[in-house]
Amino acid sequence: MARSGWQLRIRHSTLYRYDGEVTASYNEVRLSPMTTGRQVTLDARVEVQPATRMSRHHDYWGTLVYSFDLHQPHTELQVVGRSVVETSGAPNPGPEVDWAGVDRVSDRWSEFLLASHFAPEDLELVDYASAVRHRFDDPRDAVREAVELVNGRLAYVRGSTSVSTTGPEAWRRGSGVCQDFAHITIGILRSMGIPARYVSGYLHPSPEAPLGEEVVGESHAWVEAWLGAWEPFDPTGLDPVAERHVVVARGRDYGDVPPFKGIFTGAASPAPEVEVELVRSA
C-alpha cells in the first residue's frame, strides 16, 4: 500500500451572481471526498448561502451528493465545500492479469466498457486501440502506452475546450484540459476492452508543498483502469496518483460527477466564480 501520506485541507467555493432575481432553484453538489483504500476523509461539510435545508445520499457510483432547493428570491448563490483528507502514496500495482482475465470481467464492469456521452466510440481511436492491444501481451503495458500517447498528443490549454466538449472533439483539436485528457484515455481503453472509469477530485500542484501554505488549486480529473484491480493513471501530467490526489467522485464520464449542477427560474446567470484552496496541514 502507500509509502507516505499527507493531510490536506480543501475549500471549494462556487458563486453565482445572477443578472437579476432568481425565484427558485434546485441543485445538487458533489464536493465531499470519498473514503477509499488510499484516502480517509476526516471531515467534510457543505455550506449554502442563502441558507437552506439539505439532504444527502450516495449516488449509484458511490459519490456523496448534497441536494437542496431554494424558494426565496435571491440574486446570488454560493456553495462552499470544506474537507480534511488524509491521503497516501501511490498504491502497488494489482495482480498480474492477461487479456483473457480482462475479457472475463466484461459483464461485471459492462458500464465502464460502453461508449458514453463524453467518451463516444470514435473510429480513429478504435483503430488505435486495436493496434495497441495486438502489440502488447500485457494489458498494463497497453494502458501505459495509451496514457503516454494522450499526454504527448494533447497540449494542456485552459479555455481551449468547454465543459461540454467530448473526448474525440478535443483529440482532433489537439488541446484541452484534464477533463479532455481523461475522456480520450477512457475511450481508448474501453475500445481495447479494458474497463475504465472517470475520476474527479483535486490535485495539489506542488510535490514539495510546505506545511501550512495555502495554494490556489482547481478541480482535477484522471482515470482508473481495471487490471485485476482498479489502478489509477493521470494522463494530464503523468504524475503518479498518490498523496497529492484527492478523489471526490467516480463515474462513466464527467456527466456522472459534476461538482455542481442545477436548474433555476428567473434572471440569466453568467459563468460561476469558482475558487479552490488547498493546504497541506500534515
Order of alpha helices (4+ residues) and beta strands (2+ residues): beta-beta-beta-beta-beta-alpha-alpha-alpha-beta-alpha-beta-alpha-beta-beta-beta-beta-beta-beta-beta
